[in-house]
């Protein structure tokens, strides 16, 4: 099972959460960023219908694959 960590960080004159190298929008307070990260983490854990996703890899090639709606990662929010 995959594990995703949302980190709360200072960013662009405010606060954001990030996963890997990707930042969220900027929030005025650390508390606001934490609340947004907690919502995003909860949504990512929620089961859904099976669906087809498309994504571009690091070589700029597009791929389509079917993902199971029950295959959800574990998530964590770190301040």
C-alpha positions in Angstrom: 0.0 0.0 0.0 1.2 3.5 -0.8 1.9 6.1 1.9 1.5 9.8 1.2 2.8 12.5 3.6 1.5 16.1 3.4 4.1 18.5 4.9 3.1 21.9 6.1 5.8 24.5 5.0 6.3 28.2 4.6 5.8 29.1 1.0 5.4 32.2 -1.2 4.8 34.6 1.7 2.4 32.3 3.6 1.9 28.6 4.4 1.2 25.6 2.1 1.2 21.9 2.2 3.4 19.9 -0.1 3.5 16.3 -1.3 6.9 15.4 -2.7 8.0 18.5 -4.6 4.5 19.8 -5.4 3.1 22.7 -3.4 -0.6 23.5 -2.7 -1.9 27.0 -3.0 -0.7 29.5 -0.3 -2.7 30.0 2.9 -2.4 33.0 5.3 -1.8 30.8 8.4 -0.1 27.6 9.3 -3.4 26.4 10.8 -5.3 27.1 7.5 -2.7 25.1 5.5 -2.9 22.2 8.1 -6.7 22.1 7.8 -6.5 22.1 4.0 -3.9 19.3 4.1 -6.1 17.3 6.5 -9.1 17.6 4.1 -7.0 16.6 1.1 -5.5 13.6 3.0 -9.0 12.5 4.0 -10.3 12.8 0.4 -7.4 10.8 -0.9 -8.2 7.9 1.5 -11.9 7.8 0.5 -12.8 4.9 -1.7 -14.4 5.7 -5.1 -15.4 4.0 -8.3 -12.9 2.3 -10.5 -11.8 4.8 -13.2 -9.3 5.3 -16.0 -6.6 7.9 -15.4 -4.2 9.5 -17.8 -0.7 10.8 -16.8 2.4 12.1 -18.4 5.7 10.5 -17.4 9.1 12.2 -17.1 9.8 11.4 -20.8 6.6 13.3 -21.8 4.8 10.2 -22.8 1.2 9.8 -21.9 -0.2 6.6 -20.3 -3.8 5.5 -19.6 -4.5 2.9 -16.9 -7.5 1.7 -14.9 -7.3 2.2 -11.1 -9.4 0.5 -8.5 -11.5 2.8 -6.4 -10.7 0.7 -3.4 -6.9 1.0 -3.8 -6.3 4.1 -1.7 -3.1 5.2 0.0 -2.5 5.7 3.7 -2.0 9.4 4.4 -0.4 11.6 7.1 -0.1 15.3 7.8 3.2 16.6 9.3 3.8 20.1 10.7 
